[in-house]
């Protein structure tokens, strides 16, 4: 009887580790906004993030889903997303190419944003 329980525990542990490794493999980092931006004189902190389908000049803003304490954009493989990082106290912003990402998320205070594959 003890032998069967031990086999079940080993199989369960093995299955759990396989599920965890598959989940970790599926989430590959594509790009993220830097927490701060410097113009050489001052340092500014990240306050907002926007996501566009294509170049920012085309103004095709994507609307996120709101989930608890984060915003989530689910992306299609045909999209060419651009992640726009906005900083407090300046009109400068950073545009990052998020091509290949399957989703992007913005969360927390301080603000954090990343796109994953």
C-alpha positions as CSV (number, residue, x, y, z in Angstrom):
1,X,0.0,0.0,0.0
2,X,2.8,2.4,0.9
3,X,4.5,1.6,-2.4
4,X,1.4,2.6,-4.4
5,X,1.1,5.9,-2.5
6,X,4.7,6.7,-3.1
7,X,4.3,5.9,-6.9
8,X,1.3,8.2,-7.0
9,X,3.2,11.0,-5.2
10,X,6.1,10.6,-7.7
11,X,3.8,10.7,-10.7
12,X,1.9,13.7,-9.4
13,X,5.2,15.6,-8.7
14,X,6.5,14.8,-12.1
15,X,3.3,16.0,-13.8
16,X,3.3,19.2,-11.7
17,X,6.9,19.9,-12.7
18,X,6.1,19.3,-16.4
19,X,3.2,21.7,-16.3
20,X,5.4,24.4,-14.6
21,X,8.1,24.0,-17.2
22,X,5.7,24.2,-20.1
23,X,4.2,27.4,-18.6
24,X,7.6,29.0,-18.2
25,X,8.6,28.1,-21.7
26,X,5.4,29.7,-23.1
27,X,6.2,33.1,-21.6
28,X,9.2,34.5,-23.4
29,X,10.0,38.1,-22.8
30,X,9.8,40.3,-25.9
31,X,10.2,43.9,-24.6
32,X,9.5,46.1,-21.6
33,X,9.4,49.8,-20.7
34,X,12.3,51.1,-18.7
35,X,11.2,52.2,-15.2
36,X,13.0,55.5,-15.7
37,X,14.0,57.8,-18.5
38,X,16.8,60.3,-18.5
39,X,17.3,63.3,-20.9
40,X,20.8,63.9,-19.5
41,X,19.6,66.5,-17.0
42,X,16.7,64.8,-15.2
43,X,15.4,61.4,-14.5
44,X,11.7,60.7,-15.2
45,X,9.6,57.8,-13.9
46,X,7.2,55.7,-16.0
47,X,3.6,56.8,-15.6
48,X,1.6,55.4,-18.5
49,X,1.7,52.9,-21.4
50,X,-0.1,52.7,-24.7
51,X,-0.1,50.0,-27.3
52,X,-0.6,50.7,-31.0
53,X,-1.1,48.3,-34.0
54,X,1.6,49.5,-36.3
55,X,3.5,52.8,-36.2
56,X,2.3,55.4,-33.7
57,X,1.7,58.0,-36.4
58,X,-1.1,55.8,-37.7
59,X,-2.9,56.4,-34.4
60,X,-4.4,52.8,-34.2
61,X,-4.6,52.6,-30.4
62,X,-5.4,49.2,-29.0
63,X,-7.9,49.0,-26.1
64,X,-6.8,46.8,-23.2
65,X,-8.9,44.5,-21.0
66,X,-8.9,45.5,-17.4
67,X,-8.1,42.6,-15.0
68,X,-7.9,43.3,-11.3
69,X,-4.8,45.4,-10.9
70,X,-3.5,45.3,-14.5
71,X,-4.3,46.1,-18.1
72,X,-3.9,43.3,-20.6
73,X,-3.7,43.5,-24.4
74,X,-4.1,40.2,-26.2
75,X,-2.4,40.4,-29.6
76,X,-2.9,38.6,-32.9
77,X,0.1,37.2,-34.8
78,X,-0.8,39.5,-37.8
79,X,-0.4,42.6,-35.7
80,X,2.8,44.7,-35.6
81,X,2.4,46.2,-32.1
82,X,4.3,49.3,-30.8
83,X,4.6,49.8,-27.1
84,X,4.7,53.5,-26.1
85,X,6.2,54.3,-22.7
86,X,5.2,57.7,-21.2
87,X,7.1,59.4,-18.4
88,X,6.1,62.0,-15.7
89,X,7.4,65.5,-16.1
90,X,8.3,65.3,-19.8
91,X,6.7,65.2,-23.2
92,X,9.3,62.7,-24.4
93,X,8.3,59.1,-24.7
94,X,9.9,55.8,-25.8
95,X,8.4,53.6,-28.6
96,X,9.4,49.9,-28.6
97,X,8.7,47.4,-31.3
98,X,6.8,44.5,-29.8
99,X,6.6,42.4,-32.9
100,X,6.2,38.7,-32.0
101,X,4.4,39.4,-28.7
102,X,1.2,37.5,-28.0
103,X,0.2,39.8,-25.1
104,X,1.3,42.9,-23.3
105,X,0.4,44.0,-19.7
106,X,0.6,47.1,-17.6
107,X,0.5,46.7,-13.9
108,X,1.3,48.2,-10.5
109,X,2.4,51.3,-8.7
110,X,5.1,52.0,-9.7
111,X,4.0,51.3,-13.2
112,X,5.5,48.3,-15.0
113,X,4.9,47.3,-18.6
114,X,6.0,44.3,-20.6
115,X,5.2,42.3,-23.7
116,X,5.5,38.5,-23.8
117,X,5.4,35.8,-26.3
